[in-house]
């Protein structure tokens, strides 16, 4: 859910930026240094990883669960480390919320 919001935020930022100041893409650096496109790409990757984990848990598919586990635990990419931190933080928060409410 959060990943879809990140993609939507990136699309909104890209649309708002191009509404008032349109600059066509001339080279690859225009894409790499554009924060709105970066948000859309990171959100899409997060969405694919989290949906793979969701479908793997729902259908008890061990291959998808192993892929998600490997990406979150053994990855050197900081985006997957951030995703792991966020998922653990949300799990702890809802665990405490269930305990106290």
VENCORSUL-V46533 format. One record per pair of residues at least 24 apart in sequence whose ideal C-beta (glycine too) atoms are under 7 Angstrom apart, sorted by the first residue. I is the first residue (numbers start at 1). J is the second residue. Records with the same first field share a line. If there is no record, write none. Layout:
I = J  J
This chain:
3 = 43  46  47  50
4 = 47
6 = 39  42  43  46
7 = 40  43  44  47
9 = 39
10 = 36  37  39  40  43
11 = 40
13 = 39
42 = 79
45 = 79
46 = 83
49 = 83
